Amino acid sequence: MMKLPQLLLIALAPLGAQTVCEPTPMYSICDLVFDAPAGATIQAEVRSPRHRTFLMPAFASAPGKMTIRVSPTLAGQWDYRITSSLPAYNGKTGSFEALPNDHPGFVVPANLRHWATGEDKQPHLWLGATGGEPELLATQKFNHVRLVLDQSKLDEIEKQIRAYNDKRITVDIVLSGLPTMWQEREKTLKYLIGRFSAFNITWQLEGSRAALKETGLALKRLDPYGHPRTAVTSDTTAPLLADGWANYIVYTTVDDQLGAIEHQLYTAPKVSIALEERNDPEEFRRRLWNMWFNGQYPTVKLASDKGAKYVAAWQELFARTRHWDIEPFFDVDGARALALEGVEYIVYIEKPSIPVEVLVEKHSYDLYWFNPLTGEYLKEKKDWKGEKFVAQPPSTDHDWVLHLSRDGRKEGMLKSYKFESRLPMVQELEMQDKMLPFEIVEPQADTVSRKNPPAFAVKIRRPTRATRTMMFLWTGEVVTGGQGARVLGTGEKGQLKIPADMTLQYPAVLSLRVVGMNANGKIYAADKVLRLTE
């Protein structure tokens, strides 16, 4: 048997770097440990076989020890050069060998609104949990788990991350409780990056808008692997994309109107962490499917085996699809749909009381009915061919999923298309008043109170087939408040909910915006300027 090359480290005197890892499989941890006094600085420029350079900071791993933690993302020889405040280390070089394996790789945003893994971009169907044992989650096919980083228990946290990663589960680290003062926060952040960035993780920050921006930009600059970054805020983090550091969106509400409209407005992957099974697994199932048709990947909290069964059924269906290539589809009546047009159409029929109609490109399709209660996948004996599919599900006592799929075409695409098969469309807001199918009728007054917020309402100007099922999202912003746009309400009418931290000074100028989306997926926006008092 051929002897594997050993890790090469140069002996340094009087301080010595320790040989701590053998040849390392891809996406596994290699720790380079150095004898170093407190206050020393050490980092390494680590170069991949494709000559991509990672700047890896060391972290204090034990009294008198510092560690540079590396996870090779490609097989082959990795070279590094040390930079240190300690002359004995500064400028020293070395290398180690990374071995090939079948690890899918780190998670990255891809195809505008979806996810991929690895250097060669393999599709990633994000399925997250809010907790659970690694073995059980892996058995249930979860590939993400949220973990709050308790800074008083970092050794325990590291063990948990290793255990999840060993089961190919990405850990979504929730960073909370960072120091208020920037210098201390930056120091803490560098330590956490040095210790945890070599693992398979994403970052989810908590804090004020200003602190999030400051921390997020530093994280973007310092994390050598560029792991996905976002925040956990009220309702949605979509407005934070404007600050230039977040690259995916987290939702803390299951509101369909907010999710569906923002999917048309923002080109970033979306993850909902709001879905809890609680005591109603049937409602949980329906919310899960609607969430996905809003364009959101799920991170769920289960309460029963029935809920786990429903999640498994959801995963079973979409593992069969080009889920990384599908987008909301609106040429449908009586249901909600996703499609890669001309290739496959997935139609969720929540209330199957009337026939569903779907307009498709004219081809011959394999026809399936999927039962989200049981995971049963029923294939019709004959293919269906045409442009307008009209039918009812096998029964009307629960929700169903229709799947029209050109299976042969999809198999060919897997060979000829590495990832994307099309350029996703990005829609622009229609804001010309004469083109708007609705108008703001409430609030009527020019002054509104935060503590006694007024009603909101729109009126449809021109009832048409397209305006029969409109969705509405109401947002507001006080520019001087520095908090960005905030969700104030959803729907055709209701009462504004104005957050207490919209602004610190009253009176203020509140820019109110309502975005409407019609049944064809077209989006419109109307604005109104109000005086906001406390």
QUIGIGI-V407475 format. One record per backbone hydrogen bond with DSSP energy under -0.5 kcal/mol. NH is the residue of the N-H (numbers start at 0). CO is the residue of the C=O. E is the energy in kcal/mol with one decimal. If there is no record, write none. Layout:
nh=NH co=CO e=E
nh=NH co=CO e=E
This chain:
nh=7 co=94 e=-2.0
nh=8 co=6 e=-0.6
nh=17 co=32 e=-3.1
nh=19 co=17 e=-0.8
nh=23 co=96 e=-2.2
nh=25 co=98 e=-2.5
nh=26 co=71 e=-3.4
nh=27 co=24 e=-1.3
nh=29 co=69 e=-2.9
nh=31 co=29 e=-0.5
nh=31 co=67 e=-2.7
nh=32 co=17 e=-0.7
nh=32 co=30 e=-0.7
nh=33 co=65 e=-3.5
nh=34 co=15 e=-0.7
nh=35 co=33 e=-0.6
nh=35 co=63 e=-2.2
nh=39 co=36 e=-1.7
nh=42 co=82 e=-2.3
nh=43 co=55 e=-2.3
nh=44 co=80 e=-2.5
nh=45 co=43 e=-0.8
nh=45 co=53 e=-3.2
nh=46 co=44 e=-0.5
nh=46 co=78 e=-3.6
nh=47 co=51 e=-2.8
nh=50 co=47 e=-2.4
nh=53 co=45 e=-3.3
nh=55 co=43 e=-3.1
nh=55 co=53 e=-0.8
nh=56 co=54 e=-0.6
nh=57 co=41 e=-2.2
nh=58 co=66 e=-2.0
nh=60 co=58 e=-0.7
nh=60 co=64 e=-1.0
nh=61 co=64 e=-1.1
nh=64 co=61 e=-2.5
nh=65 co=33 e=-2.3
nh=66 co=58 e=-2.6
nh=67 co=31 e=-2.8
nh=68 co=56 e=-0.5
nh=68 co=66 e=-0.6
nh=69 co=29 e=-2.8
nh=69 co=67 e=-0.5
nh=71 co=27 e=-0.5
nh=75 co=97 e=-2.5
nh=77 co=95 e=-3.1
nh=78 co=46 e=-1.7
nh=79 co=93 e=-2.5
nh=80 co=44 e=-1.6
nh=81 co=91 e=-3.3
nh=82 co=42 e=-3.0
nh=84 co=40 e=-2.2
nh=85 co=40 e=-0.5
nh=86 co=84 e=-0.7
nh=88 co=85 e=-1.9
nh=89 co=85 e=-2.0
nh=90 co=81 e=-3.0
nh=91 co=88 e=-2.4
nh=93 co=79 e=-1.9
nh=94 co=7 e=-1.2
nh=95 co=77 e=-2.3
nh=97 co=75 e=-2.9
nh=98 co=23 e=-2.3
nh=107 co=115 e=-2.8
nh=109 co=113 e=-2.7
nh=112 co=110 e=-2.6
nh=113 co=109 e=-2.2
nh=115 co=107 e=-2.5
nh=116 co=121 e=-1.9
nh=117 co=105 e=-1.7
nh=120 co=117 e=-1.1
nh=121 co=116 e=-2.5
nh=123 co=114 e=-1.7
nh=125 co=123 e=-1.1
nh=127 co=297 e=-3.1
nh=128 co=143 e=-1.4
nh=129 co=299 e=-1.5
nh=136 co=132 e=-2.6
nh=137 co=133 e=-2.4
nh=138 co=134 e=-2.0
nh=139 co=135 e=-2.0
nh=140 co=137 e=-1.5
nh=141 co=136 e=-2.6
nh=142 co=126 e=-2.3
nh=143 co=126 e=-1.4
nh=144 co=169 e=-1.8
nh=145 co=128 e=-2.2
nh=146 co=171 e=-2.2
nh=148 co=173 e=-2.5
nh=149 co=147 e=-1.1
nh=150 co=148 e=-0.8
nh=152 co=149 e=-2.2
nh=156 co=152 e=-2.5
nh=157 co=153 e=-2.6
nh=158 co=154 e=-1.8
nh=159 co=155 e=-2.1
nh=160 co=156 e=-2.7
nh=161 co=157 e=-2.5
nh=162 co=158 e=-2.2
nh=163 co=159 e=-2.5
nh=164 co=160 e=-3.0
nh=165 co=161 e=-2.3
nh=166 co=162 e=-0.7
nh=166 co=163 e=-1.1
nh=167 co=164 e=-2.1
nh=168 co=163 e=-2.1
nh=169 co=142 e=-2.7
nh=169 co=167 e=-0.5
nh=170 co=199 e=-2.2
nh=171 co=144 e=-2.9
nh=171 co=169 e=-0.6
nh=172 co=170 e=-1.1
nh=172 co=201 e=-2.4
nh=173 co=146 e=-2.4
nh=174 co=172 e=-0.8
nh=174 co=203 e=-2.9
nh=175 co=173 e=-0.9
nh=184 co=180 e=-2.4
nh=185 co=181 e=-3.2
nh=186 co=182 e=-1.9
nh=187 co=183 e=-2.4
nh=188 co=184 e=-2.7
nh=189 co=185 e=-2.5
nh=190 co=186 e=-1.8
nh=191 co=187 e=-2.5
nh=192 co=188 e=-2.6
nh=193 co=189 e=-2.5
nh=194 co=190 e=-2.1
nh=195 co=191 e=-2.7
nh=196 co=192 e=-2.2
nh=198 co=195 e=-1.8
nh=200 co=198 e=-1.1
nh=201 co=170 e=-1.9
nh=202 co=227 e=-2.9
nh=203 co=172 e=-2.8
nh=204 co=229 e=-2.5
nh=205 co=174 e=-1.4
nh=211 co=207 e=-2.9
nh=212 co=208 e=-2.2
nh=213 co=209 e=-2.3
nh=214 co=210 e=-2.8
nh=215 co=211 e=-3.2
nh=216 co=212 e=-2.5
nh=217 co=213 e=-1.5
nh=218 co=214 e=-2.6
nh=219 co=215 e=-2.5
nh=220 co=216 e=-1.8
nh=221 co=217 e=-2.6
nh=222 co=218 e=-2.4
nh=223 co=221 e=-0.7
nh=225 co=222 e=-1.0
nh=227 co=106 e=-0.5
nh=229 co=202 e=-1.2
nh=231 co=204 e=-2.5
nh=232 co=230 e=-0.6
nh=235 co=233 e=-2.5
nh=236 co=249 e=-1.1
nh=239 co=236 e=-1.7
nh=240 co=237 e=-1.9
nh=241 co=238 e=-1.2
nh=242 co=239 e=-1.8
nh=243 co=240 e=-1.5
nh=244 co=239 e=-0.5
nh=245 co=239 e=-0.5
nh=246 co=228 e=-2.5
nh=247 co=228 e=-1.0
nh=248 co=268 e=-2.8
nh=250 co=270 e=-2.3
nh=251 co=234 e=-2.0
nh=252 co=234 e=-0.6
nh=258 co=254 e=-2.0
nh=259 co=255 e=-3.0
nh=260 co=256 e=-2.0
nh=261 co=257 e=-2.3
nh=262 co=258 e=-1.6
nh=263 co=259 e=-0.7
nh=263 co=260 e=-0.9
nh=264 co=260 e=-0.9
nh=265 co=261 e=-2.3
nh=267 co=265 e=-1.0
nh=268 co=246 e=-0.6
nh=269 co=112 e=-0.5
nh=270 co=248 e=-2.8
nh=271 co=296 e=-2.7
nh=272 co=250 e=-2.7
nh=274 co=298 e=-0.5
nh=275 co=273 e=-0.6
nh=276 co=300 e=-2.8
nh=279 co=276 e=-1.7
nh=283 co=279 e=-2.2
nh=284 co=280 e=-2.2
nh=285 co=281 e=-2.0
nh=286 co=282 e=-2.6
nh=287 co=283 e=-2.4
nh=288 co=284 e=-2.1
nh=289 co=285 e=-2.2
nh=290 co=286 e=-2.6
nh=291 co=287 e=-1.8
nh=292 co=288 e=-1.8
nh=293 co=289 e=-1.0
nh=293 co=290 e=-0.6
nh=294 co=291 e=-1.4
nh=295 co=290 e=-2.0
nh=296 co=269 e=-3.4
nh=297 co=125 e=-0.6
nh=298 co=271 e=-2.0
nh=299 co=127 e=-2.6
nh=300 co=274 e=-2.0
nh=301 co=299 e=-0.5
nh=307 co=303 e=-1.7
nh=308 co=304 e=-2.1
nh=309 co=305 e=-2.0
nh=310 co=306 e=-2.1
nh=311 co=307 e=-2.2
nh=312 co=308 e=-1.9
nh=313 co=309 e=-2.1
nh=314 co=310 e=-2.5
nh=315 co=311 e=-2.3
nh=316 co=312 e=-2.0
nh=317 co=313 e=-2.1
nh=318 co=314 e=-1.8
nh=319 co=316 e=-1.8
nh=320 co=317 e=-0.9
nh=322 co=317 e=-0.5
nh=322 co=320 e=-1.3
nh=324 co=321 e=-2.4
nh=325 co=321 e=-0.7
nh=326 co=338 e=-1.8
nh=328 co=336 e=-2.5
nh=331 co=329 e=-2.1
nh=332 co=356 e=-2.4
nh=335 co=347 e=-2.1
nh=336 co=328 e=-0.7
nh=337 co=345 e=-2.5
nh=338 co=326 e=-2.4
nh=339 co=343 e=-2.2
nh=340 co=338 e=-0.6
nh=342 co=339 e=-2.5
nh=343 co=339 e=-2.0
nh=344 co=403 e=-2.6
nh=345 co=337 e=-2.8
nh=346 co=344 e=-0.5
nh=346 co=401 e=-2.9
nh=347 co=335 e=-3.1
nh=348 co=346 e=-0.6
nh=348 co=399 e=-3.0
nh=349 co=347 e=-0.8
nh=352 co=350 e=-2.2
nh=353 co=350 e=-0.5
nh=355 co=390 e=-2.7
nh=356 co=332 e=-1.8
nh=357 co=388 e=-2.3
nh=358 co=330 e=-2.5
nh=359 co=357 e=-0.6
nh=359 co=386 e=-2.8
nh=362 co=360 e=-0.8
nh=362 co=385 e=-0.9
nh=364 co=362 e=-0.5
nh=364 co=383 e=-3.8
nh=365 co=404 e=-3.3
nh=367 co=365 e=-0.5
nh=367 co=402 e=-2.0
nh=368 co=377 e=-2.7
nh=369 co=400 e=-3.2
nh=370 co=375 e=-2.6
nh=371 co=369 e=-0.7
nh=374 co=370 e=-2.9
nh=377 co=368 e=-3.3
nh=377 co=375 e=-0.6
nh=378 co=376 e=-0.6
nh=379 co=366 e=-2.8
nh=379 co=377 e=-0.5
nh=383 co=364 e=-2.8
nh=385 co=362 e=-1.4
nh=388 co=357 e=-3.0
nh=389 co=387 e=-0.5
nh=390 co=355 e=-1.7
nh=399 co=348 e=-1.8
nh=400 co=369 e=-2.1
nh=401 co=346 e=-2.7
nh=402 co=367 e=-2.3
nh=403 co=344 e=-2.5
nh=404 co=365 e=-2.5
nh=404 co=402 e=-0.6
nh=405 co=342 e=-2.5
nh=406 co=404 e=-1.3
nh=409 co=405 e=-2.3
nh=410 co=406 e=-2.1
nh=411 co=407 e=-1.9
nh=412 co=408 e=-2.0
nh=413 co=409 e=-1.7
nh=414 co=410 e=-0.6
nh=414 co=411 e=-0.8
nh=415 co=411 e=-1.7
nh=416 co=412 e=-3.2
nh=417 co=415 e=-0.5
nh=418 co=419 e=-0.5
nh=423 co=421 e=-0.7
nh=426 co=263 e=-0.6
nh=426 co=424 e=-0.5
nh=429 co=522 e=-1.5
nh=430 co=428 e=-0.7
nh=434 co=431 e=-1.7
nh=435 co=431 e=-0.7
nh=435 co=432 e=-1.1
nh=438 co=458 e=-1.6
nh=440 co=456 e=-2.2
nh=441 co=456 e=-1.8
nh=447 co=530 e=-3.0
nh=448 co=451 e=-0.6
nh=449 co=532 e=-2.7
nh=452 co=449 e=-0.6
nh=455 co=493 e=-2.8
nh=456 co=441 e=-1.9
nh=457 co=491 e=-1.6
nh=458 co=438 e=-2.3
nh=460 co=436 e=-2.8
nh=461 co=436 e=-0.9
nh=467 co=464 e=-0.8
nh=469 co=466 e=-0.7
nh=470 co=516 e=-2.3
nh=472 co=514 e=-2.4
nh=473 co=488 e=-3.0
nh=474 co=472 e=-0.5
nh=474 co=512 e=-2.9
nh=475 co=485 e=-2.2
nh=476 co=510 e=-1.5
nh=478 co=476 e=-0.7
nh=480 co=477 e=-1.5
nh=481 co=477 e=-0.7
nh=481 co=478 e=-1.1
nh=482 co=477 e=-0.6
nh=485 co=475 e=-2.6
nh=487 co=473 e=-2.9
nh=488 co=473 e=-1.5
nh=490 co=471 e=-2.3
nh=493 co=455 e=-2.1
nh=495 co=453 e=-2.3
nh=496 co=487 e=-2.1
nh=497 co=495 e=-0.6
nh=498 co=496 e=-0.6
nh=501 co=498 e=-1.4
nh=506 co=531 e=-0.7
nh=507 co=531 e=-2.2
nh=509 co=507 e=-0.6
nh=509 co=529 e=-2.9
nh=510 co=476 e=-2.7
nh=510 co=508 e=-0.6
nh=511 co=509 e=-0.8
nh=511 co=527 e=-3.1
nh=512 co=474 e=-2.9
nh=513 co=525 e=-2.5
nh=514 co=472 e=-2.8
nh=515 co=513 e=-0.5
nh=515 co=523 e=-2.3
nh=516 co=470 e=-2.4
nh=517 co=521 e=-2.3
nh=518 co=465 e=-3.4
nh=520 co=517 e=-2.1
nh=523 co=515 e=-2.6
nh=524 co=429 e=-2.1
nh=525 co=513 e=-2.2
nh=527 co=511 e=-2.5
nh=529 co=509 e=-2.9
nh=530 co=445 e=-3.3
nh=531 co=507 e=-3.5
nh=531 co=529 e=-0.6
nh=532 co=447 e=-2.8
nh=532 co=530 e=-0.5
